[in-house]
Amino acid sequence: MSYRVCRKFTSSTFEVEGQLCKVFLEPMHEYRPGFYAWNVGFAVGKSTRQLNDWYWRRKNRRVRSLRHQMTGRNGIKAIRRGFEEVLRLRWCIEPGDVMVIDCTSGDPDRQFRAFSRWYRHHPEWIIDYERREFYWHRPPYADDPARKMFDIRGIIPSDPLANTAGENYFAAFRVERPAGDNALSNEQITDLLNLVLTSG
């Protein structure tokens, strides 16, 4: 029996000073064999129904009233809390998958500037300035050499809000020998030593 990874739509609803906020996380497509890109949506509104209608692009009055707002009445506080929720939800995706945040609000320039403020604390995010998009790959990356030698098991770090740059990269997963493989070959040991030397 083969193990099949189930990737499903996820969301999180919370309040910021009486206003309802919601983060959406939806698998979009396979960006390379076995690895998926996830769309991230964030909205501030009056009701869960309004927020859901906005994300699923319904054509009604609830959506029209929300379309030109970005932060509701709370300004940057709502965006900061939303970004923290994205940092928590990112551990729901499989190792090697990528999250995509695109700036498509009523004021995309302002939204892009707001999210860019956190880049200095999270340098592992990739920014596409032309398309106004942010990308985060869950470690280990899809092309990490460790995938050729080991089975990968994703874990949630002790601080889920911390960045995954530098040494923090290795805190997000564990490696295990493939089932039935009791010993490493000399070539695998050499490859492992090279990985340690280059990462250290």
ABEGO torsion letter per residue (X at the ends): XBBBBBBBBBBBBBBBGGBBBBBBBBBABBABBGBBBBBBBBBBBABAAAAAAAAAGBBBAAAAAAAABAAEAAEAAAAAAAAAAAAAAAAABBBGBBBBBBBABABAAAAAAAAAAAAAABAABBBBAAAGBBBBBBOBBAABAAAAABBBBBBBBABAABBABEAAAAAABBBBBBBGBABBBAAAAAAAAAAAAAAX
